[in-house]
Amino acid sequence: MFETQTLAILMLVAFFALLMIGVPVAITLATVGFVFGWLGFGDSLFNLLPARVFGVVAGYQWMSIPLFVFMGVMLEKSRLADDLLDVMGHLAGGVRGGMGVGIILFGVLMGATTGIVGATVITLGLLTLPTLIRRGYDKGIACGAICASGTLGQIIPPSLILILLSDIMQLSVGTLFAAAVGPGLLLAGVYIVYLLIRGWMSPHLMPALPAEERSQVSRRELIIRFWKVVVPPILLVVAVLGSIVGGVAAPTEAASMGAVGSVLITVFSRRFSLKILKAVAMETTKITAMMMFILIMAQVFALAFRGLHGEDLITRMFEWLPGGVNSDIWFMMMIIFVLGFFIEWIEISYIAVPLFMPVLLSQGVDPIWLAMLITVNLQSSFLTPPFGWALFYLKGVAPPEVTIKDIYRGVVPFIAMQGVALTLVFLYPQIALWLPKAIGW
């Protein structure tokens, strides 16, 4: 037993060492899993692995991933987001900090339709960052709002994080979608309150949109554009999520409806073309293939780690912590937060969650509540340097006068606000649990 657990410890050390030197996560998972699995129990690893991989990838729920990705990429590639952002900017721009609030609201809607962080951040960076700076917005606040807005798509359903957690934690996708509504809106609300207070206290940092610029678009034209640009994506989201949460359709069926709906919206807005369809298909294939490759390689790692009794090590580690189950939960949250500095949410989901989850569930922790705490915490992995992907996306499209220091400075308050939202969900579990209970999940 001592020898196998020593190998388990070395396995974790080797895993993080390969990550630190820049080896891709999927290759790291496979290499460490195969090497230490073979050292621990020889050829039997290769006998067990095919059935394990087939059992995972044959899951019906995975069909929803490419369909949801297709829906998001179609709306992003068709440039509907451009008009959507312009309308929201005029609606909220008359308030100090109003453009920042418009960016957060845009992130909520884009998160519910696309769920793709890179697409939202790049769209906002290209369309709003130069304008915000020209209008006198502080560069750090503008960058922080854009990056934080882009991450909302990872908690507001339909979210890929929730689909993966539903498989890892053996929970209903519809239940997690319903549970995520409260924390997602809470996080957006915290951002909006911060921006309004900051704009009120320091108006020179976030000036209102000039009246003459607002007057260039008539009220009637704004209403017409609102119905043409904002309402169709909202109706699509309501149809997709409503059918899942209401039990009318399975997630895969609702995802297919969302994919078709995104095509119809693009056609009716006269933005559809075969070129766009081809680009959407290629991007969907790339994203789906990347996620499934990591999923398969994670099975190699998990099989080897469990065979080496690594789970016993994790259980003993939790037993050493004082303070009971609450300390265990916050220890897990801390580990996830620290991992977010170095690796992406997909890898964290498949590495940290399966290791720690059984210990917490054995102590009676509500799995739905725990999933929401994990989801809120994972938002920070997109914002924390040095490998926060939202930071890289924004830097890639930012004007030359915006430095990486401005971006880092801007995201710090929003990381703190994610901590506030996490604490609120921890202290008041009903934020996450009221909707699933109300609809009888």
C-alpha positions in Angstrom: 0.0 0.0 0.0 2.8 2.4 0.9 4.5 1.8 -2.5 1.4 2.5 -4.5 0.5 5.6 -2.6 4.1 6.8 -3.1 3.6 6.4 -6.8 0.3 8.4 -6.5 2.1 11.3 -4.9 4.9 11.1 -7.6 2.1 11.0 -10.2 0.7 14.3 -9.0 4.1 15.9 -8.8 4.9 14.7 -12.4 1.6 16.0 -13.6 2.2 19.6 -12.4 5.8 19.5 -13.4 4.9 18.7 -17.0 2.2 21.5 -17.0 4.8 24.0 -15.7 7.2 23.3 -18.6 4.4 23.8 -21.1 3.3 20.3 -22.2 -0.4 20.4 -23.4 -2.8 19.2 -20.7 -4.2 16.3 -22.7 -0.7 15.0 -23.5 0.2 15.5 -19.8 -2.8 13.5 -18.6 -2.1 10.6 -21.0 1.7 10.5 -20.3 1.4 10.6 -16.6 -1.5 8.2 -16.5 0.1 5.6 -18.8 3.6 5.7 -17.1 2.5 5.5 -13.5 -0.4 3.2 -14.3 2.1 0.8 -15.9 4.5 1.1 -13.0 1.7 0.5 -10.5 -0.1 -2.5 -11.9 1.4 -3.3 -15.3 -0.4 -4.4 -18.4 -3.8 -4.7 -16.6 -4.2 -0.9 -17.1 -4.4 -1.4 -20.9 -7.0 -4.2 -20.4 -9.3 -2.0 -18.3 -8.9 1.2 -20.3 -10.9 0.5 -23.5 -14.1 -0.4 -21.7 -13.6 2.7 -19.5 -13.2 5.1 -22.4 -16.0 3.6 -24.4 -18.3 3.8 -21.4 -17.6 7.5 -21.1 -17.6 8.7 -24.7 -20.7 6.7 -25.6 -22.7 8.9 -23.2 -25.8 10.3 -24.9 -25.4 13.7 -23.1 -22.2 14.5 -25.0 -24.3 15.1 -28.2 -25.5 18.4 -26.7 -22.0 19.9 -26.6 -21.4 20.3 -30.4 -25.0 21.5 -30.8 -24.7 24.2 -28.1 -21.3 25.2 -29.5 -22.8 25.4 -33.0 -25.6 27.7 -31.7 -23.1 30.0 -30.0 -20.6 30.1 -32.9 -23.4 30.7 -35.4 -24.6 33.8 -33.6 -21.1 35.0 -33.1 -19.9 34.5 -36.7 -23.0 36.1 -38.1 -22.0 39.4 -36.4 -25.4 39.7 -34.7 -23.5 40.6 -31.5 -22.4 43.9 -33.1 -25.9 45.3 -33.4 -26.9 43.8 -30.0 -24.0 45.7 -28.3 -24.8 48.9 -30.1 -28.5 48.8 -28.9 -27.6 48.0 -25.3 -25.0 50.8 -25.3 -27.6 53.4 -26.3 -30.1 52.1 -23.7 -27.7 52.2 -20.8 -25.2 54.9 -21.9 -27.0 57.9 -20.3 -25.9 56.8 -16.8 -22.5 57.3 -15.2 -21.0 53.9 -15.7 -23.9 53.0 -18.0 -21.7 51.8 -20.8 -20.0 49.4 -18.4 -23.5 48.2 -17.2 -24.4 47.7 -20.9 -21.3 45.6 -21.4 -22.3 43.4 -18.4 -25.9 43.0 -19.7 -24.4 42.1 -23.1 -22.3 39.5 -21.4 -25.5 38.0 -19.8 -27.3 37.7 -23.1 -24.2 36.5 -25.0 -23.5 34.0 -22.3 -27.0 32.6 -22.6 -26.7 32.3 -26.4 -23.1 31.6 -27.1 -21.4 30.6 -23.9 -18.0 31.1 -25.6 -15.7 33.3 -23.5 -13.3 34.1 -26.4 -16.1 35.1 -28.7 -17.6 37.5 -26.2 -14.3 39.1 -25.0 -13.0 39.5 -28.5 -16.3 41.1 -29.7 -16.4 43.5 -26.8 -12.7 44.3 -27.1 -13.0 45.2 -30.8 -16.2 47.1 -30.6 -16.2 48.8 -27.2 -12.7 49.2 -25.8 -11.5 51.9 -28.3 -14.8 53.8 -27.9 -14.7 53.6 -24.1 -11.2 54.9 -23.9 -12.1 57.7 -26.4 -15.0 58.7 -24.2 -12.8 59.0 -21.1 -13.3 55.6 -19.4 -10.5 54.4 -17.2 -8.6 51.8 -19.2 -8.4 49.4 -16.2 -12.2 49.6 -15.5 -13.0 49.1 -19.2 -10.7 46.1 -19.5 -12.0 44.5 -16.3 -15.7 44.9 -17.3 -15.0 43.4 -20.7 -13.1 40.4 -19.3 -15.6 39.8 -16.5 -18.6 40.1 -18.9 -17.1 37.5 -21.2 -16.8 34.9 -18.3 -20.5 35.1 -17.5 -21.1 32.6 -20.3 -19.5 29.9 -18.2 -22.2 30.0 -15.5 -25.3 31.3 -17.2 -27.0 28.3 -18.9 -26.6 26.7 -21.3 -23.1 26.4 -20.1 -20.5 23.8 -21.1 -19.2 23.7 -17.5 -22.6 22.6 -16.3 -22.8 19.9 -18.9 -19.4 18.5 -17.9 -20.2 18.7 -14.2 -23.5 16.9 -14.7 -21.6 13.9 -16.0 -18.8 14.1 -13.4 -21.2 14.4 -10.5 -24.0 12.2 -12.1 -26.6 15.0 -11.9 -29.3 16.0 -14.3 -28.3 18.7 -16.7 -31.7 20.4 -16.3 -31.3 20.6 -12.6 -27.9 22.2 -12.9 -29.2 24.7 -15.5 -32.0 25.6 -13.2 -29.7 26.0 -10.2 -27.2 28.2 -12.1 -29.8 30.9 -12.9 -29.6 32.4 -9.4 -25.8 32.4 -9.0 -25.3 33.7 -12.6 -27.7 36.6 -12.2 -26.2 37.3 -8.7 -22.7 37.6 -10.2 -23.9 39.9 -13.0 -25.8 41.9 -10.4 -22.7 42.3 -8.2 -20.8 43.6 -11.2 -23.5 46.1 -12.1 -23.8 47.4 -8.6 -20.0 47.9 -8.4 -19.9 49.8 -11.7 -22.8 52.1 -10.8 -21.3 52.9 -7.4 -17.9 53.4 -8.9 -19.4 55.7 -11.6 -21.3 57.6 -8.9 -18.2 58.0 -6.7 -15.7 58.8 -9.5 -17.7 60.1 -12.5 -14.4 61.1 -14.3 -13.5 57.4 -14.5 -16.8 56.4 -16.2 -18.6 59.4 -17.8 -22.1 59.1 -19.2 -22.7 58.9 -23.0 -23.0 62.5 -24.3 -26.6 63.6 -24.9 -25.9 64.6 -28.5 -24.6 61.2 -29.3 -27.7 59.5 -27.8 -29.9 61.9 -29.7 -28.5 60.6 -33.0 -30.7 57.5 -32.7 -34.4 58.3 -32.4 -36.5 56.6 -29.8 -38.6 54.9 -32.5 -35.5 53.6 -34.3 -34.1 52.3 -31.0 -37.3 50.4 -30.2 -37.4 48.9 -33.7 -33.8 47.7 -33.4 -34.5 46.4 -29.9 -37.2 44.1 -31.3 -35.2 43.0 -34.3 -31.8 42.5 -32.6 -32.4 41.8 -28.8 -35.7 40.0 -28.7 -34.9 37.0 -31.1 -31.9 35.8 -29.1 -33.8 36.2 -25.9 -36.7 34.1 -27.3 -34.2 31.5 -28.5 -32.7 31.2 -25.0 -36.1 31.1 -23.3 -37.2 28.3 -25.7 -34.0 26.2 -25.2 -33.7 26.6 -21.4 -37.4 26.6 -20.8 -37.8 23.3 -22.6 -35.0 21.7 -20.6 -35.9 23.1 -17.2 -39.6 22.5 -17.8 -39.0 18.9 -18.6 -40.4 19.2 -22.2 -37.2 18.3 -23.9 -33.9 16.5 -23.1 -30.7 18.7 -23.2 -29.7 17.1 -26.5 -33.1 17.8 -28.0 -33.2 21.4 -26.8 -29.6 21.8 -28.1 -30.6 20.7 -31.5 -33.5 23.2 -31.4 -31.1 25.9 -30.4 -28.8 25.1 -33.3 -31.6 25.2 -35.8 -33.0 28.4 -34.1 -29.6 30.1 -34.5 -29.6 29.3 -38.2 -33.1 30.7 -38.6 -32.2 33.9 -36.8 -29.2 34.4 -39.0 -31.3 33.7 -42.1 -34.1 36.1 -41.1 -31.5 38.8 -40.4 -30.1 38.3 -43.9 -26.6 37.4 -42.6 -26.6 33.7 -43.6 -24.1 32.4 -46.2 -22.4 29.1 -47.0 -19.1 30.7 -46.1 -20.4 31.5 -42.6 -21.9 28.0 -42.3 -18.5 26.4 -43.2 -16.7 28.6 -40.7 -19.2 27.7 -38.0 -18.8 24.0 -38.7 -15.0 24.1 -38.6 -15.0 26.1 -35.3 -17.5 23.8 -33.8 -15.5 20.7 -34.8 -12.3 22.2 -33.3 -13.9 23.1 -30.0 -15.7 19.7 -29.6 -12.6 17.7 -30.6 -10.5 19.5 -28.1 -13.0 18.9 -25.3 -13.5 15.2 -26.1 -9.7 14.6 -26.5 -9.2 16.0 -23.0 -12.1 13.9 -21.7 -10.6 10.7 -23.1 -7.1 11.4 -21.7 -8.6 12.3 -18.3 -9.9 8.7 -18.1 -6.3 7.4 -18.4 -5.2 9.6 -15.6 -8.2 8.9 -13.3 -7.9 5.1 -13.8 -4.2 5.1 -12.9 -4.7 7.4 -9.9 -7.5 5.4 -8.4 -5.6 2.1 -9.0 -2.7 3.6 -7.0 -5.1 4.4 -4.1 -4.8 8.1 -4.7 -8.3 8.6 -3.4 -7.2 7.3 0.0 -4.6 10.0 0.1 -7.2 12.7 -0.6 -9.5 11.3 2.1 -6.7 11.4 4.7 -5.8 15.0 3.6 -9.3 16.1 4.4 -9.3 14.3 7.7 -6.3 16.4 8.8 -8.2 19.7 8.3 -9.8 21.2 11.4 -13.3 22.7 11.3 -15.4 20.0 9.8 -17.2 20.0 6.5 -17.1 23.8 6.0 -13.3 23.7 6.2 -13.3 20.9 3.7 -15.5 22.8 1.2 -13.3 25.9 1.4 -10.1 23.9 1.1 -11.5 22.5 -2.2 -12.5 26.0 -3.3 -9.0 27.2 -2.5 -7.4 24.4 -4.5 -9.7 25.1 -7.5 -8.9 28.8 -7.3 -5.1 28.2 -7.3 -5.3 25.7 -10.1 -7.1 28.4 -12.1 -3.9 30.4 -12.2 -2.3 27.6 -14.3 -4.8 25.4 -16.1 -8.3 25.8 -17.7 -11.7 24.9 -16.3 -12.0 21.7 -18.4 -8.8 20.3 -16.8 -9.8 21.5 -13.3 -13.2 19.8 -13.7 -11.7 16.5 -14.7 -8.9 16.5 -12.2 -9.9 18.3 -9.0 -13.6 17.6 -8.9 -13.5 13.8 -9.1 -10.7 13.7 -6.5 -12.4 15.9 -3.8 -16.1 15.3 -4.6 -16.6 11.8 -3.0 -15.2 13.0 0.3 -17.6 15.9 0.5 -20.6 14.0 -0.7 -19.9 11.3 1.9 -20.3 14.0 4.5 -23.8 14.9 3.3 -23.0 18.0 1.2 -25.8 18.8 -1.3 -24.3 17.9 -4.7 -26.3 20.6 -6.6 -25.1 23.3 -4.2 -21.5 22.0 -4.4 -21.7 22.1 -8.2 -22.8 25.8 -8.1 -19.9 26.7 -5.7 -17.5 25.0 -8.1 -19.0 26.7 -11.1 -18.8 30.2 -9.5 -15.3 29.5 -8.5 -14.2 28.4 -12.0 -15.1 31.9 -13.3 -11.8 33.1 -11.8 -9.7 30.8 -13.9 -10.4 33.0 -16.9 -9.3 36.2 -15.1 -6.3 35.2 -12.9 -2.8 35.8 -14.3 -0.6 34.4 -15.6 -2.8 32.1 -17.8 -6.2 33.8 -17.6 -7.5 33.3 -21.2 -9.8 36.2 -21.1 -6.8 38.4 -20.5 -5.0 37.0 -23.5 -8.1 37.3 -25.7 -8.5 41.0 -24.8 -4.8 41.9 -25.2 -4.8 40.4 -28.7 -7.4 42.9 -29.9 -6.8 45.9 -27.6 -5.4 49.2 -28.9 -1.7 49.7 -28.5 -2.1 52.2 -25.6 -3.7 49.4 -23.5 -1.0 47.5 -21.7 -1.1 44.1 -20.0 -0.7 46.0 -16.8 -4.0 47.9 -17.4 -5.7 44.6 -18.0 -4.3 42.9 -14.9 -5.2 46.0 -12.8 -8.7 46.1 -14.2 -9.6 42.4 -13.5 -8.5 42.5 -9.8 -11.8 44.0 -8.5 -13.8 41.6 -10.5 -11.9 38.6 -9.2 -12.7 40.0 -5.7 -16.4 40.3 -6.6 -16.4 36.6 -7.8 -15.1 35.8 -4.3 -18.0 37.9 -2.8 -20.5 36.0 -5.0 -19.0 32.6 -4.0 -19.3 33.6 -0.3 -22.9 34.6 -0.8 -23.8 31.3 -2.5 -22.0 29.5 0.3 -23.8 31.4 3.1 -27.2 31.3 1.4 -27.6 28.0 -0.5 -31.1 28.9 -1.5 -29.7 31.2 -4.1 -28.8 28.1 -6.1 -31.5 25.7 -4.8 -34.7 27.6 -4.9 -35.4 27.3 -8.6 -34.8 23.5 -8.8 -37.0 23.0 -5.8 -39.7 25.3 -7.2 -40.0 23.3 -10.4 -39.8 20.0 -8.6 -36.4 18.7 -9.7 
